[in-house]
């Protein structure tokens, strides 16, 4: 029986207050004001559950915990689910694509 693909990439919208964080701002020199700030991740969980864990401080990224507003499924749902290796690659590719589009992007 083949293994079911269960990994997901996900994108969390961050409050623009994250732009006051020096590390975030330094990582996004080509950020276009007015574009969203986002966190791009990959998980073996459902993205909604993973977002809830971030907000609860469970294995969370500090930017998502402090500035996370909501998931943006319109940016990632088409890719899910996928095998682990594909998820690792897609996380990077999606982050690059959003950064090239002027988004402020953080990836762990």
GROMACS elastic network, one bead per residue, 0.5 to 0.9 nm:
[ bonds ]
;  ai    aj funct       b0    kb
    3     6     6  0.89015   500
    4    81     6  0.89750   500
    4    82     6  0.86409   500
    4    83     6  0.81390   500
    5     8     6  0.89303   500
    5    80     6  0.87390   500
    5    81     6  0.58257   500
    5    84     6  0.77203   500
    6    43     6  0.85056   500
    6    44     6  0.57555   500
    6    45     6  0.73471   500
    6    46     6  0.83291   500
    6    80     6  0.80471   500
    6    81     6  0.53363   500
    6    82     6  0.59999   500
    6    83     6  0.65691   500
    6    84     6  0.78236   500
    7    42     6  0.69995   500
    7    43     6  0.55221   500
    7    45     6  0.67966   500
    7    46     6  0.81393   500
    7    80     6  0.71384   500
    7    81     6  0.54183   500
    7    82     6  0.52441   500
    7    83     6  0.58556   500
    7    84     6  0.57321   500
    7    86     6  0.85758   500
    7    87     6  0.62202   500
    8    41     6  0.83333   500
    8    42     6  0.55147   500
    8    43     6  0.53410   500
    8    44     6  0.62223   500
    8    45     6  0.72412   500
    8    46     6  0.71654   500
    8    47     6  0.68762   500
    8    76     6  0.84339   500
    8    77     6  0.84112   500
    8    79     6  0.76116   500
    8    80     6  0.52104   500
    8    81     6  0.52287   500
    8    82     6  0.63627   500
    8    83     6  0.84525   500
    8    84     6  0.83915   500
    8    87     6  0.63001   500
    8    91     6  0.88910   500
    9    40     6  0.72291   500
    9    41     6  0.56305   500
    9    43     6  0.64321   500
    9    44     6  0.89234   500
    9    47     6  0.76784   500
    9    76     6  0.63799   500
    9    77     6  0.80517   500
    9    79     6  0.73846   500
    9    80     6  0.68083   500
    9    81     6  0.80999   500
    9    82     6  0.86402   500
    9    87     6  0.61587   500
    9    88     6  0.83208   500
    9    90     6  0.70217   500
    9    91     6  0.58796   500
    9    94     6  0.85804   500
   10    39     6  0.81909   500
   10    40     6  0.58280   500
   10    41     6  0.53837   500
   10    42     6  0.61159   500
   10    43     6  0.78656   500
   10    47     6  0.61088   500
   10    51     6  0.89220   500
   10    71     6  0.73076   500
   10    72     6  0.75763   500
   10    73     6  0.71075   500
   10    75     6  0.79258   500
   10    76     6  0.57499   500
   10    77     6  0.77240   500
   10    80     6  0.88464   500
   10    91     6  0.80249   500
   11    38     6  0.63681   500
   11    39     6  0.56042   500
   11    41     6  0.64865   500
   11    42     6  0.88791   500
   11    47     6  0.86995   500
   11    70     6  0.86095   500
   11    71     6  0.57998   500
   11    72     6  0.55277   500
   11    73     6  0.69824   500
   11    75     6  0.68636   500
   11    76     6  0.66966   500
   12    37     6  0.84834   500
   12    38     6  0.53532   500
   12    39     6  0.50748   500
   12    40     6  0.65752   500
   12    41     6  0.83200   500
   12    51     6  0.77442   500
   12    64     6  0.72891   500
   12    68     6  0.63014   500
   12    69     6  0.70026   500
   12    70     6  0.56406   500
   12    72     6  0.58751   500
   12    73     6  0.86386   500
   13    36     6  0.67719   500
   13    37     6  0.60025   500
   13    39     6  0.66331   500
   13    64     6  0.84057   500
   13    67     6  0.82983   500
   13    68     6  0.59586   500
   13    69     6  0.55356   500
   13    70     6  0.54845   500
   13    71     6  0.60473   500
   13    72     6  0.64209   500
   14    17     6  0.80124   500
   14    18     6  0.69222   500
   14    36     6  0.73770   500
   14    37     6  0.52171   500
   14    38     6  0.51323   500
   14    39     6  0.69478   500
   14    63     6  0.75890   500
   14    64     6  0.67666   500
   14    66     6  0.87038   500
   14    67     6  0.50980   500
   14    69     6  0.55315   500
   14    70     6  0.76068   500
   15    18     6  0.59982   500
   15    19     6  0.83915   500
   15    36     6  0.82153   500
   15    37     6  0.68382   500
   15    38     6  0.84099   500
   15    66     6  0.88562   500
   15    67     6  0.51386   500
   15    68     6  0.64225   500
   15    69     6  0.64074   500
   16    19     6  0.56501   500
   16    20     6  0.81223   500
   16    34     6  0.88991   500
   16    36     6  0.74135   500
   16    37     6  0.62270   500
   16    67     6  0.80455   500
   16   104     6  0.89810   500
   17    20     6  0.57440   500
   17    21     6  0.78214   500
   17    67     6  0.72243   500
   18    21     6  0.54218   500
   18    22     6  0.87510   500
   18    24     6  0.68831   500
   18    25     6  0.80046   500
   18    37     6  0.76978   500
   18    63     6  0.71630   500
   18    66     6  0.86304   500
   18    67     6  0.64391   500
   19    22     6  0.73640   500
   19    23     6  0.88833   500
   19    24     6  0.63607   500
   19    25     6  0.55008   500
   19    37     6  0.81557   500
   19   104     6  0.82889   500
   20    23     6  0.89071   500
   20    24     6  0.79017   500
   20    25     6  0.71243   500
   21    24     6  0.54553   500
   21    25     6  0.62357   500
   21    26     6  0.86357   500
   22    25     6  0.51504   500
   22    26     6  0.59783   500
   22    27     6  0.85677   500
   23    26     6  0.51172   500
   23    27     6  0.61847   500
   23    28     6  0.88038   500
   24    27     6  0.51930   500
   24    28     6  0.65111   500
   24    63     6  0.88090   500
   24   104     6  0.79015   500
   24   105     6  0.78842   500
   24   106     6  0.69055   500
   25    28     6  0.52427   500
   25    29     6  0.66478   500
   25    31     6  0.82711   500
   25   104     6  0.79342   500
   26    29     6  0.59269   500
   27    30     6  0.88935   500
   27   104     6  0.82433   500
   27   105     6  0.77830   500
   27   106     6  0.76326   500
   28    31     6  0.53948   500
   28    99     6  0.75297   500
   28   102     6  0.86420   500
   28   103     6  0.81269   500
   28   104     6  0.56822   500
   28   105     6  0.67830   500
   28   106     6  0.84431   500
   29    32     6  0.89317   500
   29   104     6  0.86863   500
   30    99     6  0.77463   500
   30   100     6  0.80434   500
   30   102     6  0.63168   500
   30   103     6  0.83073   500
   30   104     6  0.81835   500
   31    34     6  0.88838   500
   31    35     6  0.75626   500
   31    37     6  0.87022   500
   31    99     6  0.73681   500
   31   100     6  0.87537   500
   31   101     6  0.85785   500
   31   103     6  0.56624   500
   31   104     6  0.53783   500
   31   105     6  0.85906   500
   32    35     6  0.57928   500
   32    36     6  0.87934   500
   32   101     6  0.83972   500
   32   103     6  0.65774   500
   32   104     6  0.77973   500
   33    36     6  0.83356   500
   33   102     6  0.81820   500
   33   103     6  0.85381   500
   33   104     6  0.89715   500
   34    37     6  0.89964   500
   34   103     6  0.87164   500
   35   101     6  0.86221   500
   35   102     6  0.64342   500
   35   103     6  0.53202   500
   35   104     6  0.73305   500
   36   102     6  0.84153   500
   36   103     6  0.54920   500
   36   104     6  0.64040   500
   36   105     6  0.86329   500
   37   103     6  0.57155   500
   37   105     6  0.59115   500
   37   106     6  0.81708   500
   38    64     6  0.86970   500
   38    68     6  0.82893   500
   38    72     6  0.89012   500
   38    95     6  0.89641   500
   38    98     6  0.87416   500
   38   103     6  0.71934   500
   38   104     6  0.60530   500
   38   105     6  0.50367   500
   38   106     6  0.63896   500
   38   107     6  0.88225   500
   39    61     6  0.88466   500
   39    63     6  0.78339   500
   39    64     6  0.69346   500
   39    68     6  0.82310   500
   39    95     6  0.83104   500
   39   104     6  0.84434   500
   39   105     6  0.57295   500
   39   107     6  0.58919   500
   39   108     6  0.84172   500
   40    91     6  0.64928   500
   40    92     6  0.82659   500
   40    94     6  0.75079   500
   40    95     6  0.61190   500
   40   105     6  0.71022   500
   40   106     6  0.63882   500
   40   107     6  0.54047   500
   40   108     6  0.80507   500
   41    88     6  0.89310   500
   41    91     6  0.60163   500
   41    92     6  0.87115   500
   41    95     6  0.87577   500
   41   106     6  0.88170   500
   41   107     6  0.63891   500
   41   108     6  0.72506   500
   42    45     6  0.87780   500
   42    47     6  0.84855   500
   42    84     6  0.88229   500
   42    87     6  0.62452   500
   42    88     6  0.68307   500
   42    90     6  0.84277   500
   42    91     6  0.60617   500
   43    46     6  0.74407   500
   43    47     6  0.71528   500
   43    50     6  0.72130   500
   43    84     6  0.86494   500
   43    87     6  0.80452   500
   44    47     6  0.84986   500
   44    50     6  0.87729   500
   44    84     6  0.78970   500
   45    48     6  0.82474   500
   45    49     6  0.66035   500
   45    50     6  0.61501   500
   46    49     6  0.53693   500
   46    50     6  0.62915   500
   46    51     6  0.87409   500
   47    51     6  0.60578   500
   47    52     6  0.85847   500
   47    71     6  0.79756   500
   47    73     6  0.89637   500
   48    51     6  0.51647   500
   48    52     6  0.62998   500
   48    53     6  0.87561   500
   48    71     6  0.75610   500
   49    52     6  0.50773   500
   49    53     6  0.63012   500
   49    54     6  0.87629   500
   50    53     6  0.50654   500
   50    54     6  0.63025   500
   50    55     6  0.87713   500
   50    60     6  0.88191   500
   51    54     6  0.50653   500
   51    55     6  0.63174   500
   51    56     6  0.86322   500
   51    60     6  0.86883   500
   51    64     6  0.81392   500
   51    65     6  0.88486   500
   51    68     6  0.84530   500
   51    70     6  0.80001   500
   51    71     6  0.74154   500
   52    55     6  0.51641   500
   52    56     6  0.61522   500
   52    57     6  0.86925   500
   52    58     6  0.86154   500
   53    57     6  0.61962   500
   53    59     6  0.70037   500
   53    60     6  0.66660   500
   53    65     6  0.87270   500
   54    57     6  0.52151   500
   54    58     6  0.57346   500
   54    59     6  0.65194   500
   54    61     6  0.63918   500
   54    62     6  0.80864   500
   54    64     6  0.62113   500
   54    65     6  0.53437   500
   54    68     6  0.84187   500
   55    58     6  0.75779   500
   55    60     6  0.71523   500
   55    61     6  0.88729   500
   55    64     6  0.67597   500
   55    66     6  0.75390   500
   55    68     6  0.73248   500
   56    59     6  0.88152   500
   56    60     6  0.77344   500
   56    65     6  0.71361   500
   57    60     6  0.51224   500
   57    61     6  0.79984   500
   57    62     6  0.80665   500
   57    65     6  0.62003   500
   58    61     6  0.88616   500
   60    63     6  0.84531   500
   60    64     6  0.70570   500
   60    65     6  0.62901   500
   61    64     6  0.53762   500
   61    65     6  0.61354   500
   61    66     6  0.86426   500
   61   108     6  0.72903   500
   62    66     6  0.60051   500
   62    67     6  0.81395   500
   63    66     6  0.52699   500
   63    67     6  0.54554   500
   63    68     6  0.67835   500
   63   106     6  0.82573   500
   64    67     6  0.52578   500
   64    69     6  0.79588   500
   65    68     6  0.58999   500
   68    71     6  0.83766   500
   71    74     6  0.88809   500
   72    75     6  0.58390   500
   72    76     6  0.73194   500
   72    77     6  0.86584   500
   73    76     6  0.52161   500
   73    77     6  0.51190   500
   73    78     6  0.84123   500
   74    77     6  0.60684   500
   74    78     6  0.78069   500
   75    78     6  0.77635   500
   75    94     6  0.86669   500
   76    79     6  0.57873   500
   76    80     6  0.71706   500
   76    94     6  0.82694   500
   77    80     6  0.55379   500
   77    81     6  0.83149   500
   78    81     6  0.85813   500
   79    82     6  0.71592   500
   79    87     6  0.87933   500
   79    90     6  0.82103   500
   80    87     6  0.85785   500
   81    87     6  0.84247   500
   82    85     6  0.82602   500
   82    86     6  0.62059   500
   82    87     6  0.61310   500
   83    86     6  0.53878   500
   83    87     6  0.61824   500
   83    88     6  0.88375   500
   84    87     6  0.50015   500
   84    88     6  0.63065   500
   84    89     6  0.88165   500
   85    88     6  0.52071   500
   85    89     6  0.64771   500
   85    90     6  0.86469   500
   86    89     6  0.51680   500
   86    90     6  0.59471   500
   86    91     6  0.84874   500
   87    90     6  0.50114   500
   87    91     6  0.59753   500
   87    92     6  0.87093   500
   88    91     6  0.53897   500
   88    92     6  0.67831   500
   88    93     6  0.89338   500
   89    92     6  0.54179   500
   89    93     6  0.62220   500
   89    94     6  0.85903   500
   90    94     6  0.57596   500
   90    95     6  0.82797   500
   91    94     6  0.53642   500
   91    95     6  0.62202   500
   91    96     6  0.87125   500
   91   107     6  0.82870   500
   92    95     6  0.51909   500
   92    96     6  0.62266   500
   92    97     6  0.86800   500
   92   107     6  0.80831   500
   93    96     6  0.51109   500
   93    97     6  0.61342   500
   93    98     6  0.86383   500
   94    97     6  0.50799   500
   94    98     6  0.61454   500
   94    99     6  0.84979   500
   95    98     6  0.52618   500
   95    99     6  0.60748   500
   95   100     6  0.85548   500
   95   105     6  0.64708   500
   95   106     6  0.77431   500
   95   107     6  0.72424   500
   96    99     6  0.51107   500
   96   100     6  0.60882   500
   96   101     6  0.86031   500
   96   105     6  0.84024   500
   97   100     6  0.51165   500
   97   101     6  0.62834   500
   97   102     6  0.89296   500
   97   103     6  0.89156   500
   98   102     6  0.65725   500
   98   103     6  0.54404   500
   98   104     6  0.78422   500
   98   105     6  0.70947   500
   99   102     6  0.51778   500
   99   104     6  0.62346   500
   99   105     6  0.59557   500
  100   103     6  0.72607   500
  102   105     6  0.88733   500
